[in-house]
Amino acid sequence: MGPERLDSVCVFCGSSDAADPQFLSAATALGQALAAADLKLVYGGGGVGLMGAVARGAHAAGGRVLGIIPDFLVGKERALESVEHVVVASMHARKIMMFERSDSFVVLPGGIGTLEE
């Protein structure tokens, strides 16, 4: 019996508007590659920085995207409402849901929040 096929990939990454353009391009390409491989992107739900780039890349390429964002970050990280998203009560709830909805994980550049996740 062979390995089960992955269905989803959770991406942890930064949400800074000051992200390096090369990192933004790489995040967009990752989103596009996930969509091409028919892998659902699970991510932090924001529309800024690398977080927004990976989600927009996957969505624009016809991919499945699930954003999970705590209510206190909806405005700050400008929740990407063009994709499926869930608003949760806390960072703890976010991490639990990301874990439950993901088969694998990728970490892109980010700050202390990305490291903590």
OpenMM code with the backbone's topology and positions (N, CA, C; nanometers):
from openmm import Vec3, app, unit

residues = "MET GLY PRO GLU ARG LEU ASP SER VAL CYS VAL PHE CYS GLY SER SER ASP ALA ALA ASP PRO GLN PHE LEU SER ALA ALA THR ALA LEU GLY GLN ALA LEU ALA ALA ALA ASP LEU LYS LEU VAL TYR GLY GLY GLY GLY VAL GLY LEU MET GLY ALA VAL ALA ARG GLY ALA HIS ALA ALA GLY GLY ARG VAL LEU GLY ILE ILE PRO ASP PHE LEU VAL GLY LYS GLU ARG ALA LEU GLU SER VAL GLU HIS VAL VAL VAL ALA SER MET HIS ALA ARG LYS ILE MET MET PHE GLU ARG SER ASP SER PHE VAL VAL LEU PRO GLY GLY ILE GLY THR LEU GLU GLU".split()
positions = [
    Vec3(0.0839, -0.1176, 0.0000),
    Vec3(0.0000, 0.0000, 0.0000),
    Vec3(0.0885, 0.1240, 0.0000),
    Vec3(0.0674, 0.2140, -0.0955),
    Vec3(0.1481, 0.3348, -0.1086),
    Vec3(0.1033, 0.4440, -0.0141),
    Vec3(0.1793, 0.5500, -0.0080),
    Vec3(0.1436, 0.6628, 0.0792),
    Vec3(0.0155, 0.7312, 0.0311),
    Vec3(-0.0596, 0.7831, 0.1274),
    Vec3(-0.1796, 0.8586, 0.0927),
    Vec3(-0.1395, 0.9883, 0.0245),
    Vec3(-0.2254, 1.0346, -0.0650),
    Vec3(-0.1997, 1.1603, -0.1340),
    Vec3(-0.2310, 1.2766, -0.0407),
    Vec3(-0.1464, 1.3757, -0.0393),
    Vec3(-0.1735, 1.4972, 0.0369),
    Vec3(-0.2890, 1.5720, -0.0276),
    Vec3(-0.3715, 1.6353, 0.0544),
    Vec3(-0.4808, 1.7168, 0.0037),
    Vec3(-0.4598, 1.8644, 0.0345),
    Vec3(-0.3861, 1.8938, 0.1425),
    Vec3(-0.3731, 2.0343, 0.1829),
    Vec3(-0.2353, 2.0638, 0.2394),
    Vec3(-0.1948, 2.1895, 0.2209),
    Vec3(-0.0660, 2.2372, 0.2714),
    Vec3(-0.0909, 2.3667, 0.3473),
    Vec3(-0.0459, 2.3702, 0.4711),
    Vec3(-0.0542, 2.4929, 0.5509),
    Vec3(0.0751, 2.5706, 0.5318),
    Vec3(0.0618, 2.6989, 0.5020),
    Vec3(0.1789, 2.7845, 0.4843),
    Vec3(0.1801, 2.8892, 0.5951),
    Vec3(0.2871, 2.8904, 0.6725),
    Vec3(0.3113, 2.9933, 0.7731),
    Vec3(0.4079, 3.0935, 0.7112),
    Vec3(0.3767, 3.2239, 0.7221),
    Vec3(0.4642, 3.3252, 0.6639),
    Vec3(0.4291, 3.4630, 0.7175),
    Vec3(0.5076, 3.5604, 0.6792),
    Vec3(0.4915, 3.6961, 0.7276),
    Vec3(0.3746, 3.7694, 0.6645),
    Vec3(0.3283, 3.8715, 0.7375),
    Vec3(0.2170, 3.9539, 0.6903),
    Vec3(0.2561, 4.1013, 0.6840),
    Vec3(0.3825, 4.1263, 0.6594),
    Vec3(0.4322, 4.2638, 0.6544),
    Vec3(0.4235, 4.3206, 0.5136),
    Vec3(0.3777, 4.4436, 0.5039),
    Vec3(0.3758, 4.5136, 0.3759),
    Vec3(0.5169, 4.5454, 0.3268),
    Vec3(0.6160, 4.5336, 0.4144),
    Vec3(0.7543, 4.5665, 0.3801),
    Vec3(0.8323, 4.4436, 0.3326),
    Vec3(0.7644, 4.3385, 0.2924),
    Vec3(0.8323, 4.2152, 0.2498),
    Vec3(0.9168, 4.2402, 0.1250),
    Vec3(1.0270, 4.1713, 0.1177),
    Vec3(1.1168, 4.1777, 0.0034),
    Vec3(1.0411, 4.1349, -0.1229),
    Vec3(1.0497, 4.2119, -0.2313),
    Vec3(0.9793, 4.1763, -0.3554),
    Vec3(1.0120, 4.0362, -0.4075),
    Vec3(1.1351, 3.9905, -0.3872),
    Vec3(1.1705, 3.8545, -0.4292),
    Vec3(1.0948, 3.7501, -0.3481),
    Vec3(1.0749, 3.7765, -0.2186),
    Vec3(0.9986, 3.6843, -0.1344),
    Vec3(0.8510, 3.6861, -0.1746),
    Vec3(0.7991, 3.8056, -0.2087),
    Vec3(0.6598, 3.8149, -0.2535),
    Vec3(0.6386, 3.7343, -0.3810),
    Vec3(0.7336, 3.7441, -0.4721),
    Vec3(0.7256, 3.6694, -0.5974),
    Vec3(0.7304, 3.5186, -0.5712),
    Vec3(0.8187, 3.4768, -0.4815),
    Vec3(0.8301, 3.3345, -0.4482),
    Vec3(0.7027, 3.2839, -0.3812),
    Vec3(0.6418, 3.3652, -0.2957),
    Vec3(0.5175, 3.3258, -0.2289),
    Vec3(0.4045, 3.3103, -0.3311),
    Vec3(0.3971, 3.4024, -0.4259),
    Vec3(0.2969, 3.3923, -0.5326),
    Vec3(0.3173, 3.2643, -0.6126),
    Vec3(0.4419, 3.2353, -0.6469),
    Vec3(0.4740, 3.1140, -0.7229),
    Vec3(0.4377, 2.9884, -0.6438),
    Vec3(0.4603, 2.9902, -0.5134),
    Vec3(0.4219, 2.8752, -0.4312),
    Vec3(0.2706, 2.8553, -0.4357),
    Vec3(0.1949, 2.9632, -0.4220),
    Vec3(0.0492, 2.9525, -0.4311),
    Vec3(0.0046, 2.8950, -0.5642),
    Vec3(0.0660, 2.9408, -0.6709),
    Vec3(0.0333, 2.8898, -0.8046),
    Vec3(0.0676, 2.7417, -0.8164),
    Vec3(0.1813, 2.7014, -0.7607),
    Vec3(0.2237, 2.5613, -0.7667),
    Vec3(0.1291, 2.4724, -0.6858),
    Vec3(0.0829, 2.5212, -0.5713),
    Vec3(-0.0130, 2.4435, -0.4922),
    Vec3(-0.1416, 2.4224, -0.5710),
    Vec3(-0.1887, 2.5282, -0.6355),
    Vec3(-0.3105, 2.5175, -0.7162),
    Vec3(-0.2898, 2.4182, -0.8307),
    Vec3(-0.1758, 2.4260, -0.8977),
    Vec3(-0.1477, 2.3361, -1.0102),
    Vec3(-0.1421, 2.1903, -0.9655),
    Vec3(-0.1004, 2.1671, -0.8425),
    Vec3(-0.0913, 2.0311, -0.7885),
    Vec3(-0.2225, 1.9874, -0.7221),
    Vec3(-0.3250, 2.0713, -0.7308),
    Vec3(-0.4554, 2.0450, -0.6677),
    Vec3(-0.4428, 2.0240, -0.5173),
    Vec3(-0.3576, 2.1048, -0.4552),
    Vec3(-0.3420, 2.1040, -0.3098),
    Vec3(-0.4091, 2.2273, -0.2521),
    Vec3(-0.4937, 2.2081, -0.1537),
    Vec3(-0.5613, 2.3200, -0.0890),
    Vec3(-0.4611, 2.3947, -0.0025),
    Vec3(-0.4606, 2.5263, -0.0147),
    Vec3(-0.3778, 2.6116, 0.0697),
    Vec3(-0.4555, 2.6451, 0.1964),
    Vec3(-0.3958, 2.6174, 0.3103),
    Vec3(-0.4472, 2.6614, 0.4395),
    Vec3(-0.3468, 2.7638, 0.4891),
    Vec3(-0.3949, 2.8817, 0.5276),
    Vec3(-0.3004, 2.9876, 0.5677),
    Vec3(-0.3669, 3.0796, 0.6686),
    Vec3(-0.2958, 3.1804, 0.7127),
    Vec3(-0.3401, 3.2673, 0.8210),
    Vec3(-0.4512, 3.3650, 0.7920),
    Vec3(-0.5004, 3.3702, 0.6705),
    Vec3(-0.6199, 3.4481, 0.6394),
    Vec3(-0.5994, 3.5930, 0.6008),
    Vec3(-0.4787, 3.6455, 0.6134),
    Vec3(-0.4545, 3.7861, 0.5819),
    Vec3(-0.4354, 3.8106, 0.4331),
    Vec3(-0.4482, 3.9377, 0.3965),
    Vec3(-0.4325, 3.9760, 0.2573),
    Vec3(-0.3092, 4.0590, 0.2319),
    Vec3(-0.2181, 4.0655, 0.3275),
    Vec3(-0.0979, 4.1479, 0.3143),
    Vec3(0.0274, 4.0614, 0.3219),
    Vec3(0.1383, 4.1177, 0.2767),
    Vec3(0.2670, 4.0507, 0.2864),
    Vec3(0.2712, 3.9191, 0.2104),
    Vec3(0.3588, 3.8307, 0.2559),
    Vec3(0.3719, 3.7001, 0.1921),
    Vec3(0.2432, 3.6206, 0.2063),
    Vec3(0.1738, 3.6418, 0.3183),
    Vec3(0.0485, 3.5732, 0.3427),
    Vec3(-0.0523, 3.6031, 0.2313),
    Vec3(-0.0673, 3.7276, 0.1996),
    Vec3(-0.1600, 3.7666, 0.0930),
    Vec3(-0.1115, 3.7197, -0.0434),
    Vec3(0.0193, 3.7238, -0.0655),
    Vec3(0.0747, 3.6843, -0.1957),
    Vec3(0.0519, 3.5369, -0.2244),
    Vec3(0.0763, 3.4507, -0.1268),
    Vec3(0.0569, 3.3075, -0.1494),
    Vec3(-0.0905, 3.2768, -0.1735),
    Vec3(-0.1790, 3.3418, -0.0988),
    Vec3(-0.3231, 3.3180, -0.1147),
    Vec3(-0.3745, 3.3695, -0.2485),
    Vec3(-0.3335, 3.4899, -0.2860),
    Vec3(-0.3772, 3.5438, -0.4152),
    Vec3(-0.3217, 3.4605, -0.5303),
    Vec3(-0.1978, 3.4132, -0.5172),
    Vec3(-0.1393, 3.3291, -0.6211),
    Vec3(-0.2180, 3.2003, -0.6395),
    Vec3(-0.2539, 3.1356, -0.5291),
    Vec3(-0.3307, 3.0108, -0.5370),
    Vec3(-0.4705, 3.0374, -0.5915),
    Vec3(-0.5347, 3.1403, -0.5415),
    Vec3(-0.6718, 3.1715, -0.5827),
    Vec3(-0.6783, 3.2083, -0.7317),
    Vec3(-0.5856, 3.2924, -0.7763),
    Vec3(-0.5836, 3.3350, -0.9166),
    Vec3(-0.5581, 3.2177, -1.0114),
    Vec3(-0.4887, 3.1152, -0.9617),
    Vec3(-0.4597, 2.9980, -1.0431),
    Vec3(-0.5700, 2.8924, -1.0334),
    Vec3(-0.6805, 2.9292, -0.9681),
    Vec3(-0.7939, 2.8374, -0.9582),
    Vec3(-0.7854, 2.7390, -0.8436),
    Vec3(-0.6953, 2.7643, -0.7488),
    Vec3(-0.6768, 2.6726, -0.6366),
    Vec3(-0.7780, 2.6916, -0.5255),
    Vec3(-0.7815, 2.5931, -0.4402),
    Vec3(-0.8653, 2.5981, -0.3199),
    Vec3(-0.7851, 2.6641, -0.2085),
    Vec3(-0.8483, 2.7587, -0.1389),
    Vec3(-0.7790, 2.8351, -0.0355),
    Vec3(-0.8681, 2.8456, 0.0874),
    Vec3(-0.8097, 2.8228, 0.2045),
    Vec3(-0.8800, 2.8426, 0.3317),
    Vec3(-0.7952, 2.9314, 0.4202),
    Vec3(-0.8464, 3.0493, 0.4523),
    Vec3(-0.7800, 3.1399, 0.5446),
    Vec3(-0.8411, 3.1255, 0.6828),
    Vec3(-0.7568, 3.1222, 0.7850),
    Vec3(-0.8027, 3.1110, 0.9232),
    Vec3(-0.7413, 3.2273, 0.9995),
    Vec3(-0.8263, 3.3177, 1.0459),
    Vec3(-0.7767, 3.4417, 1.1055),
    Vec3(-0.8488, 3.4726, 1.2364),
    Vec3(-0.7752, 3.5116, 1.3393),
    Vec3(-0.8400, 3.5523, 1.4640),
    Vec3(-0.9118, 3.6864, 1.4460),
    Vec3(-1.0207, 3.7031, 1.5161),
    Vec3(-1.1021, 3.8237, 1.4979),
    Vec3(-1.0239, 3.9522, 1.5201),
    Vec3(-0.9280, 3.9538, 1.6117),
    Vec3(-0.8541, 4.0765, 1.6391),
    Vec3(-0.7546, 4.1131, 1.5285),
    Vec3(-0.7307, 4.0228, 1.4322),
    Vec3(-0.6399, 4.0527, 1.3214),
    Vec3(-0.7118, 4.0808, 1.1896),
    Vec3(-0.8431, 4.0687, 1.1872),
    Vec3(-0.9185, 4.0859, 1.0627),
    Vec3(-0.8860, 4.2197, 0.9961),
    Vec3(-0.8868, 4.3285, 1.0714),
    Vec3(-0.8561, 4.4603, 1.0151),
    Vec3(-0.7076, 4.4827, 0.9930),
    Vec3(-0.6263, 4.4430, 1.0903),
    Vec3(-0.4823, 4.4676, 1.0829),
    Vec3(-0.4169, 4.3933, 0.9660),
    Vec3(-0.4547, 4.2676, 0.9473),
    Vec3(-0.3949, 4.1881, 0.8392),
    Vec3(-0.4841, 4.1853, 0.7154),
    Vec3(-0.5879, 4.2690, 0.7168),
    Vec3(-0.6810, 4.2832, 0.6038),
    Vec3(-0.7219, 4.1469, 0.5476),
    Vec3(-0.8074, 4.0799, 0.6239),
    Vec3(-0.8550, 3.9464, 0.5863),
    Vec3(-0.8910, 3.9429, 0.4379),
    Vec3(-0.8462, 3.8403, 0.3699),
    Vec3(-0.8700, 3.8246, 0.2271),
    Vec3(-1.0070, 3.7598, 0.2087),
    Vec3(-1.1063, 3.8432, 0.1827),
    Vec3(-1.2444, 3.7958, 0.1781),
    Vec3(-1.2826, 3.7330, 0.0451),
    Vec3(-1.1934, 3.7360, -0.0538),
    Vec3(-1.2227, 3.6741, -0.1834),
    Vec3(-1.2017, 3.5231, -0.1808),
    Vec3(-1.1496, 3.4703, -0.0701),
    Vec3(-1.1292, 3.3264, -0.0554),
    Vec3(-1.2084, 3.2772, 0.0656),
    Vec3(-1.2282, 3.1461, 0.0724),
    Vec3(-1.2952, 3.0889, 0.1896),
    Vec3(-1.2141, 3.1246, 0.3133),
    Vec3(-1.2818, 3.1730, 0.4158),
    Vec3(-1.2094, 3.2051, 0.5386),
    Vec3(-1.2974, 3.1817, 0.6606),
    Vec3(-1.2303, 3.1569, 0.7709),
    Vec3(-1.2951, 3.1343, 0.8990),
    Vec3(-1.2341, 3.2331, 0.9974),
    Vec3(-1.3203, 3.3018, 1.0722),
    Vec3(-1.2742, 3.3919, 1.1772),
    Vec3(-1.2881, 3.3174, 1.3097),
    Vec3(-1.1783, 3.3095, 1.3831),
    Vec3(-1.1762, 3.2384, 1.5110),
    Vec3(-1.1507, 3.3369, 1.6245),
    Vec3(-1.1655, 3.2894, 1.7477),
    Vec3(-1.1574, 3.3773, 1.8643),
    Vec3(-1.0157, 3.4072, 1.9119),
    Vec3(-0.9185, 3.3230, 1.8771),
    Vec3(-0.7841, 3.3418, 1.9327),
    Vec3(-0.6770, 3.2813, 1.8430),
    Vec3(-0.5532, 3.3169, 1.8711),
    Vec3(-0.4406, 3.2569, 1.7990),
    Vec3(-0.4342, 3.1071, 1.8263),
    Vec3(-0.4666, 3.0685, 1.9480),
    Vec3(-0.4665, 2.9270, 1.9833),
    Vec3(-0.5664, 2.8501, 1.8965),
    Vec3(-0.6863, 2.9050, 1.8839),
    Vec3(-0.7891, 2.8409, 1.8001),
    Vec3(-0.7434, 2.8358, 1.6543),
    Vec3(-0.6764, 2.9401, 1.6101),
    Vec3(-0.6241, 2.9436, 1.4717),
    Vec3(-0.5272, 2.8287, 1.4489),
    Vec3(-0.4315, 2.8134, 1.5395),
    Vec3(-0.3301, 2.7096, 1.5228),
    Vec3(-0.3909, 2.5698, 1.5279),
    Vec3(-0.4869, 2.5498, 1.6147),
    Vec3(-0.5535, 2.4190, 1.6221),
    Vec3(-0.6232, 2.3891, 1.4900),
    Vec3(-0.6981, 2.4855, 1.4379),
    Vec3(-0.7711, 2.4628, 1.3128),
    Vec3(-0.6742, 2.4426, 1.1961),
    Vec3(-0.5654, 2.5182, 1.1926),
    Vec3(-0.4665, 2.4996, 1.0869),
    Vec3(-0.4104, 2.3580, 1.0920),
    Vec3(-0.3806, 2.3090, 1.2111),
    Vec3(-0.3293, 2.1740, 1.2281),
    Vec3(-0.4319, 2.0702, 1.1828),
    Vec3(-0.5570, 2.0894, 1.2220),
    Vec3(-0.6623, 1.9931, 1.1890),
    Vec3(-0.6943, 1.9888, 1.0396),
    Vec3(-0.6783, 2.1012, 0.9702),
    Vec3(-0.7168, 2.1096, 0.8287),
    Vec3(-0.6010, 2.0900, 0.7313),
    Vec3(-0.4828, 2.0562, 0.7823),
    Vec3(-0.3642, 2.0479, 0.6972),
    Vec3(-0.2978, 1.9115, 0.7042),
    Vec3(-0.2464, 1.8680, 0.5891),
    Vec3(-0.1720, 1.7433, 0.5815),
    Vec3(-0.0209, 1.7644, 0.5891),
    Vec3(0.0232, 1.8861, 0.5599),
    Vec3(0.1656, 1.9172, 0.5601),
    Vec3(0.1833, 2.0664, 0.5843),
    Vec3(0.3084, 2.1066, 0.6087),
    Vec3(0.3362, 2.2451, 0.6457),
    Vec3(0.4590, 2.2975, 0.5732),
    Vec3(0.4535, 2.4263, 0.5373),
    Vec3(0.5647, 2.4969, 0.4751),
    Vec3(0.5808, 2.6275, 0.5525),
    Vec3(0.7051, 2.6674, 0.5758),
    Vec3(0.7319, 2.7943, 0.6428),
    Vec3(0.8113, 2.8826, 0.5469),
    Vec3(0.7577, 3.0016, 0.5211),
    Vec3(0.8256, 3.1032, 0.4415),
    Vec3(0.8780, 3.2107, 0.5366),
    Vec3(0.9578, 3.3037, 0.4887),
    Vec3(1.0086, 3.4089, 0.5760),
    Vec3(0.8966, 3.4846, 0.6486),
    Vec3(0.9279, 3.5253, 0.7681),
    Vec3(0.8339, 3.6017, 0.8494),
    Vec3(0.9031, 3.6538, 0.9742),
    Vec3(0.8245, 3.6988, 1.0661),
    Vec3(0.8773, 3.7528, 1.1900),
    Vec3(0.8555, 3.6590, 1.3073),
    Vec3(0.8446, 3.7177, 1.4245),
    Vec3(0.8302, 3.6400, 1.5471),
    Vec3(0.7002, 3.5585, 1.5478),
    Vec3(0.5953, 3.6104, 1.4853),
    Vec3(0.4684, 3.5368, 1.4777),
    Vec3(0.4818, 3.4099, 1.3963),
    Vec3(0.5545, 3.4182, 1.2867),
    Vec3(0.5780, 3.3005, 1.2030),
    Vec3(0.6617, 3.1990, 1.2797),
    Vec3(0.7632, 3.2449, 1.3489),
    Vec3(0.8477, 3.1561, 1.4296),
    Vec3(0.7657, 3.0873, 1.5369),
    Vec3(0.6791, 3.1623, 1.6027),
    Vec3(0.5972, 3.1070, 1.7108),
    Vec3(0.5009, 3.0004, 1.6573),
    Vec3(0.4440, 3.0246, 1.5403),
    Vec3(0.3498, 2.9269, 1.4841),
    Vec3(0.4214, 2.8008, 1.4447),
] * unit.nanometer
topology = app.Topology()
chain = topology.addChain("A")
for resn in residues:
    res = topology.addResidue(resn, chain)
    for name in ("N", "CA", "C"):
        topology.addAtom(name, app.Element.getBySymbol(name[0]), res)
